[in-house]
């Protein structure tokens, strides 16, 4: 199994969601991550669509290097509240 670090995951999201503010931490072992993504690209989209956008950015890492991902997606307005 390949491994990935928080900075690599952040870079993948930023490459696909250009305006994103991304925070990633590893919380258990080297394959359990917490991620918060704030982006205007999420405006008007339900949570499942937002998550699919992030999963698409992470690509094969979601099947290999990432065992668990606690994901929060917010618009800038939601993050400010």
MDAnalysis code that builds the backbone (N, CA, C; Angstrom):
import MDAnalysis as mda
import numpy as np

u = mda.Universe.empty(243, n_residues=81, atom_resindex=np.repeat(np.arange(81), 3), trajectory=True)
u.add_TopologyAttr("name", ["N", "CA", "C"] * 81)
u.add_TopologyAttr("resid", np.arange(1, 82))
u.add_TopologyAttr("resname", ["UNK", "UNK", "UNK", "UNK", "UNK", "UNK", "UNK", "UNK", "UNK", "UNK", "UNK", "UNK", "UNK", "UNK", "UNK", "UNK", "UNK", "UNK", "UNK", "UNK", "UNK", "UNK", "UNK", "UNK", "UNK", "UNK", "UNK", "UNK", "UNK", "UNK", "UNK", "UNK", "UNK", "UNK", "UNK", "UNK", "UNK", "UNK", "UNK", "UNK", "UNK", "UNK", "UNK", "UNK", "UNK", "UNK", "UNK", "UNK", "UNK", "UNK", "UNK", "UNK", "UNK", "UNK", "UNK", "UNK", "UNK", "UNK", "UNK", "UNK", "UNK", "UNK", "UNK", "UNK", "UNK", "UNK", "UNK", "UNK", "UNK", "UNK", "UNK", "UNK", "UNK", "UNK", "UNK", "UNK", "UNK", "UNK", "UNK", "UNK", "UNK"])
u.atoms.positions = np.array([
    [0.846, -1.190, 0.000],
    [0.000, 0.000, 0.000],
    [0.885, 1.245, 0.000],
    [0.556, 2.204, -0.839],
    [1.325, 3.441, -0.877],
    [0.875, 4.349, 0.261],
    [1.724, 5.316, 0.579],
    [1.355, 6.250, 1.640],
    [1.339, 7.665, 1.083],
    [0.670, 8.519, 1.801],
    [0.526, 9.916, 1.411],
    [0.532, 10.741, 2.691],
    [1.006, 11.983, 2.605],
    [1.014, 12.825, 3.798],
    [0.012, 13.968, 3.638],
    [-0.290, 14.672, 4.723],
    [-1.283, 15.746, 4.648],
    [-0.969, 16.811, 3.599],
    [0.297, 17.173, 3.446],
    [0.654, 18.194, 2.460],
    [0.357, 17.732, 1.039],
    [0.581, 16.466, 0.760],
    [0.283, 15.926, -0.570],
    [-1.214, 15.937, -0.848],
    [-2.011, 15.572, 0.159],
    [-3.465, 15.601, -0.008],
    [-3.954, 17.026, -0.240],
    [-3.405, 17.966, 0.515],
    [-3.777, 19.375, 0.343],
    [-3.460, 19.840, -1.071],
    [-2.286, 19.501, -1.571],
    [-1.883, 19.912, -2.921],
    [-2.821, 19.347, -3.986],
    [-3.267, 18.111, -3.802],
    [-4.195, 17.512, -4.760],
    [-5.512, 18.277, -4.800],
    [-6.035, 18.635, -3.634],
    [-7.300, 19.379, -3.585],
    [-7.119, 20.758, -4.214],
    [-6.017, 21.434, -3.887],
    [-5.774, 22.768, -4.437],
    [-5.611, 22.748, -5.958],
    [-5.116, 21.655, -6.493],
    [-4.955, 21.544, -7.947],
    [-6.298, 21.447, -8.661],
    [-7.331, 20.980, -7.944],
    [-8.647, 20.785, -8.559],
    [-9.687, 21.815, -8.129],
    [-9.515, 22.369, -6.948],
    [-10.442, 23.391, -6.445],
    [-9.575, 24.604, -6.130],
    [-9.377, 25.429, -7.137],
    [-8.348, 26.480, -7.128],
    [-8.460, 27.475, -5.970],
    [-9.676, 27.837, -5.592],
    [-9.833, 28.865, -4.560],
    [-9.936, 28.283, -3.147],
    [-9.696, 27.007, -3.007],
    [-9.939, 26.330, -1.736],
    [-8.963, 26.758, -0.643],
    [-9.477, 26.774, 0.565],
    [-8.661, 26.877, 1.772],
    [-8.740, 25.483, 2.381],
    [-7.616, 24.785, 2.477],
    [-7.610, 23.374, 2.856],
    [-6.761, 23.167, 4.105],
    [-7.327, 22.463, 5.078],
    [-6.588, 22.045, 6.269],
    [-6.667, 20.525, 6.351],
    [-5.512, 19.877, 6.503],
    [-5.460, 18.421, 6.588],
    [-4.574, 18.027, 7.765],
    [-5.074, 17.105, 8.573],
    [-4.266, 16.538, 9.646],
    [-4.402, 15.026, 9.627],
    [-3.375, 14.375, 10.095],
    [-3.394, 12.924, 10.247],
    [-3.748, 12.647, 11.698],
    [-4.762, 11.829, 11.952],
    [-5.182, 11.622, 13.336],
    [-4.963, 10.220, 13.853],
    [-4.556, 9.281, 13.011],
    [-4.291, 7.926, 13.492],
    [-3.458, 7.195, 12.454],
    [-2.327, 6.666, 12.874],
    [-1.473, 5.978, 11.930],
    [-1.035, 6.922, 10.831],
    [-0.863, 6.386, 9.633],
    [-0.482, 7.245, 8.511],
    [-1.513, 7.204, 7.388],
    [-2.738, 6.739, 7.720],
    [-3.758, 6.633, 6.679],
    [-5.148, 7.085, 7.120],
    [-5.245, 7.759, 8.269],
    [-6.508, 8.309, 8.765],
    [-6.359, 9.827, 8.825],
    [-7.199, 10.538, 8.086],
    [-7.047, 11.981, 7.957],
    [-8.335, 12.719, 8.278],
    [-8.163, 13.954, 8.755],
    [-9.259, 14.909, 8.905],
    [-8.969, 16.040, 7.926],
    [-9.990, 16.455, 7.191],
    [-9.801, 17.505, 6.199],
    [-10.983, 18.461, 6.233],
    [-10.665, 19.750, 6.207],
    [-11.673, 20.787, 6.054],
    [-11.340, 21.556, 4.789],
    [-12.327, 21.689, 3.910],
    [-12.149, 22.408, 2.651],
    [-13.200, 23.509, 2.585],
    [-12.735, 24.738, 2.428],
    [-13.627, 25.890, 2.289],
    [-13.438, 26.436, 0.880],
    [-14.551, 26.576, 0.140],
    [-14.457, 27.056, -1.234],
    [-15.773, 27.662, -1.699],
    [-15.658, 28.717, -2.493],
    [-16.844, 29.298, -3.127],
    [-17.430, 28.341, -4.158],
    [-16.635, 27.378, -4.616],
    [-17.134, 26.385, -5.579],
    [-18.235, 25.513, -4.979],
    [-18.366, 25.527, -3.653],
    [-19.389, 24.720, -2.986],
    [-20.740, 25.421, -2.869],
    [-20.789, 26.694, -3.200],
    [-22.038, 27.456, -3.060],
    [-23.135, 26.802, -3.897],
    [-24.277, 26.548, -3.245],
    [-25.434, 25.984, -3.925],
    [-25.371, 24.484, -4.145],
    [-24.308, 23.838, -3.683],
    [-24.164, 22.392, -3.886],
    [-24.433, 21.644, -2.575],
    [-25.152, 20.527, -2.648],
    [-25.378, 19.730, -1.437],
    [-24.075, 19.049, -0.992],
    [-24.070, 18.602, 0.233],
    [-22.877, 18.007, 0.828],
    [-22.328, 16.844, 0.004],
    [-23.184, 15.986, -0.524],
    [-22.697, 14.828, -1.274],
    [-21.928, 15.265, -2.527],
    [-22.381, 16.316, -3.190],
    [-21.685, 16.824, -4.383],
    [-20.346, 17.436, -3.976],
    [-20.337, 18.164, -2.878],
    [-19.086, 18.748, -2.380],
    [-18.068, 17.649, -2.084],
    [-18.511, 16.611, -1.406],
    [-17.605, 15.515, -1.059],
    [-17.094, 14.816, -2.315],
    [-17.965, 14.634, -3.288],
    [-17.534, 14.003, -4.544],
    [-16.476, 14.843, -5.246],
    [-16.582, 16.160, -5.142],
    [-15.574, 17.039, -5.733],
    [-14.209, 16.808, -5.082],
    [-14.201, 16.679, -3.759],
    [-12.947, 16.442, -3.039],
    [-12.421, 15.044, -3.353],
    [-13.296, 14.039, -3.335],
    [-12.857, 12.673, -3.645],
    [-12.262, 12.597, -5.042],
    [-12.851, 13.308, -6.000],
    [-12.316, 13.316, -7.360],
    [-10.910, 13.908, -7.380],
    [-10.698, 14.941, -6.584],
    [-9.367, 15.553, -6.507],
    [-8.347, 14.590, -5.911],
    [-8.763, 13.781, -4.956],
    [-7.843, 12.849, -4.290],
    [-7.576, 11.609, -5.129],
    [-8.456, 11.329, -6.074],
    [-8.244, 10.232, -7.019],
    [-8.020, 8.881, -6.370],
    [-7.047, 8.148, -6.882],
    [-6.766, 6.788, -6.415],
    [-6.323, 6.721, -4.961],
    [-5.919, 7.841, -4.382],
    [-5.538, 7.839, -2.974],
    [-6.689, 7.379, -2.082],
    [-7.928, 7.630, -2.519],
    [-9.083, 7.215, -1.722],
    [-9.248, 5.697, -1.721],
    [-8.656, 5.012, -2.677],
    [-8.739, 3.545, -2.715],
    [-7.484, 2.885, -2.148],
    [-6.413, 3.644, -2.026],
    [-5.147, 3.044, -1.633],
    [-4.590, 3.638, -0.338],
    [-4.108, 4.871, -0.394],
    [-3.346, 5.449, 0.707],
    [-4.210, 5.964, 1.853],
    [-5.465, 6.325, 1.569],
    [-6.338, 6.897, 2.598],
    [-7.337, 5.832, 3.038],
    [-7.197, 5.406, 4.293],
    [-8.130, 4.409, 4.824],
    [-9.396, 5.084, 5.345],
    [-9.226, 6.245, 5.988],
    [-10.373, 6.968, 6.544],
    [-10.168, 8.460, 6.340],
    [-11.267, 9.151, 6.001],
    [-11.213, 10.593, 5.810],
    [-12.429, 11.223, 6.470],
    [-12.194, 11.999, 7.523],
    [-13.247, 12.791, 8.154],
    [-13.254, 14.126, 7.418],
    [-14.271, 14.347, 6.589],
    [-14.284, 15.475, 5.663],
    [-15.370, 16.479, 6.019],
    [-14.968, 17.751, 6.082],
    [-15.915, 18.854, 6.246],
    [-15.735, 19.778, 5.052],
    [-16.836, 20.110, 4.397],
    [-16.800, 21.033, 3.261],
    [-17.729, 22.200, 3.562],
    [-17.226, 23.417, 3.346],
    [-17.999, 24.615, 3.670],
    [-17.795, 25.682, 2.608],
    [-18.816, 26.510, 2.447],
    [-18.661, 27.721, 1.649],
    [-17.955, 28.760, 2.541],
    [-17.412, 29.821, 1.963],
    [-16.802, 30.850, 2.812],
    [-17.789, 31.436, 3.820],
    [-19.048, 31.587, 3.415],
    [-20.060, 32.128, 4.328],
    [-20.322, 31.170, 5.486],
    [-20.370, 29.879, 5.199],
    [-20.580, 28.881, 6.261],
    [-19.401, 28.858, 7.216],
    [-18.205, 28.993, 6.681],
    [-17.000, 28.987, 7.518],
    [-16.939, 30.205, 8.423],
    [-17.454, 31.331, 7.941],
    [-17.420, 32.559, 8.721],
    [-18.469, 32.579, 9.833],
    [-19.496, 31.761, 9.703],
    [-20.600, 31.766, 10.688],
    [-20.193, 31.108, 11.996],
])
